[in-house]
Amino acid sequence: MTKRKPIKIGNCTYGWRMENGEWIEHEGEQRIISRIEKLRAEGISIKVIKDFLETKGIKRKEKKND
């Protein structure tokens, strides 16, 4: 997996979690980010991606740094 830097989405840092004061990749969320990037590269709109994720039961992250 490509090394990424934590990014903020809304009030959350998606794809990462804080552990012992350090950012650690959240593997499941990193896979979702990769899927989103692939869909965007294929020209799929954000709205269609959002709807797709919802149909798969993938919900947006609500809590900070979880």
N, C-alpha and C positions, 0 to 999 in steps of 0.2 A: 504494500500500500504506500502511496506517495505521502511523504511527510507534509502535513498541513499546519498552518498556524490557526489558533483559535479565532473565530470570528463571531461577532455579536449579530443575532437575528432577533430583532425586537428587544426584549429585556433578557434574552437568554443567550448563552454560548452553546450553539448546537454542534454536536460532533465531538465534544470534549467534556471531561468532568474534572473537578478539582480533587486531588488526592495528595494528602500530606504536603499541601502548599504548592504542588506542581500540577500543571495541566497534563492530563493523560487522555489519549484518544479513546473515545467511546466507539467501539468497533461497529455496533449495530447502526449507530447514527452516521458513522463514516461511510458505510455501505449505502445508506439512503442519500447522502450528499453526492456520492459517485453516480448513483442512478439519476439524480436530478441533473447533474452536470452533463451526463450522456444525453438525456432527453433534450436539454437546452441546446446542445451542440447539433442535435437533429432538427432544430427549429421548432420544437414544441413550446407552446406558450406557457407562461407561469400559471395561468388559470387552469389549463388542461392538466398540467402537472399536479397542481393542488387537488383537483378533482380526482385524479388517478390515485394519489396518495391516500385520500380519504376513503376511496373504495377498497383500498388494501388495509384499512384500519390503522394507518399511520397518522397519528395525531401530532399536532404541533407541540412543541415543548413550552410549558408554562412557567416552570420554576427557574430561578437563576442558578447557573453553575452546577446543575445536577448531573 
